[in-house]
């Protein structure tokens, strides 16, 4: 499902991307996180993972990916013993 261009949660314009940043495709991010591409798209659509539309393609900045990972970190006290 393509992300709508006018949605407030859609990727920001490429002009807002900072020069010199490294960007990743959705499939690359999905592989790094060991999740489906659909999950990555949901993170973007919900505004949890910032993304950019560059040349018609959706890209995720390395710094944004690292910030997303930090926000997902759990404390050991929050993990239940099974």
N, C-alpha and C positions, 0 to 999 in steps of 0.2 A: 504494500500500500504506500503510494508516494506521500511524502509529507507536504501539507498545504503551504503555499508560499505566504499566505496572508495571516496564518495562525500566529498568535502571540508566542507560541511555543515552538514555532518552526525555526530552522537554522537562521542565524543572523547573517546579514549581508557580508559579502567577502571584503568590502571596504573596511569593516570593523576589525578584520584580522590583522594582527601585528606582524610586520615584516620579520623574517628570520625564524618564524615559528615552524615547528615540524607538525605535519598533519597526517592523519590516518584515515583510511576508508572504514566503512561500517564492517565489512568482512574481517579486516585486520583487527579492529577493536574486539569483535566477537571472539576471534581466536585467542587474543590476549587474555580476555576475561573468562574464557571457556564457557560462553553462553551462546545462544542463537543470535543470528542477525536480527530477528524479530524482537528479541529482548533489548538489543541496543537501540533499535528504532523506538521502542516504548520509552526507554530512558530519555531519549531526545524529545519525544512528543510530550512527556510529562514535565519537561523542563529540568530534569535531574542531571542531564549531561549536555552541556552546551555544544552546539555544532554550527558549522559554516557551510554555506552553499558557494562552492567555488567552481566556476566553469560548468555549472549545471549538476555537479556532483556534491554529495554531502560528505563533509570532512570533519574530523574531531581533532582538536589541537592536543598535543602531548600534555601541556600544562593543565588543560581542562580535564583530560583523562586522569591525571594524577590527583587533581582535586576531587574528582568523583570517587576515586578509590579511597582517598582519605575519609570522605564522608560516609563510606560504607563500612569502615573499620568498626569492629565490635570490641568491647572490653571483655576480658575473660570472665568477669563477674556476671556478664549478661548471657553467658553460654550455659545452658542447662546440661547437667550430667545425664547421660542416657544409659 
